């Protein structure tokens, strides 16, 4: 039995299983949720709801960038930290913005809460040291 062969097989499985696709999955999910919210809402979005959706889109793009940077072996955690901080700030901003704006639109409020939880979990895992 060749030990090097076992090691090479393990490394091949390890490198292929942790890759993130570059198909902008977060963006697709956002557009699906926006379409669902638009379909269930009887009135068109006002300027404030549009702002909330644009802010959500920005957070999703940041999460996409974050996922790609985590897969880049040339990046250190110190290089990624500014991106994580911008995600944290954007989530704080959208939570403050939606506190008053979405109380009458439960679908949008739920979407923003789900997005905020997802982003906050990513930030928390980063600072907890899950990627060391």
RATA-V377146 format. One record per residue. N is the residue number from 1. PSI is psi in whole degrees, 0 to 359 (none if undefined). Layout:
{{N/PSI} {N/PSI}}
This chain:
{{1/129} {2/118} {3/323} {4/324} {5/320} {6/316} {7/317} {8/321} {9/317} {10/316} {11/322} {12/317} {13/321} {14/317} {15/329} {16/336} {17/339} {18/12} {19/143} {20/132} {21/150} {22/32} {23/14} {24/57} {25/321} {26/321} {27/319} {28/317} {29/318} {30/312} {31/325} {32/315} {33/321} {34/318} {35/320} {36/316} {37/317} {38/324} {39/326} {40/346} {41/128} {42/335} {43/151} {44/159} {45/139} {46/177} {47/323} {48/321} {49/324} {50/320} {51/319} {52/318} {53/321} {54/320} {55/321} {56/317} {57/320} {58/317} {59/320} {60/321} {61/320} {62/320} {63/322} {64/312} {65/319} {66/315} {67/319} {68/321} {69/328} {70/330} {71/348} {72/110} {73/344} {74/347} {75/137} {76/167} {77/329} {78/327} {79/328} {80/338} {81/318} {82/325} {83/319} {84/319} {85/320} {86/326} {87/314} {88/317} {89/318} {90/322} {91/319} {92/319} {93/315} {94/325} {95/321} {96/320} {97/322} {98/350} {99/321} {100/337} {101/330} {102/11} {103/339} {104/353} {105/94} {106/326} {107/314} {108/319} {109/317} {110/319} {111/315} {112/320} {113/318} {114/317} {115/317} {116/319} {117/315} {118/313} {119/318} {120/325} {121/318} {122/316} {123/316} {124/315} {125/323} {126/310} {127/336} {128/337} {129/24} {130/339} {131/18} {132/none}}
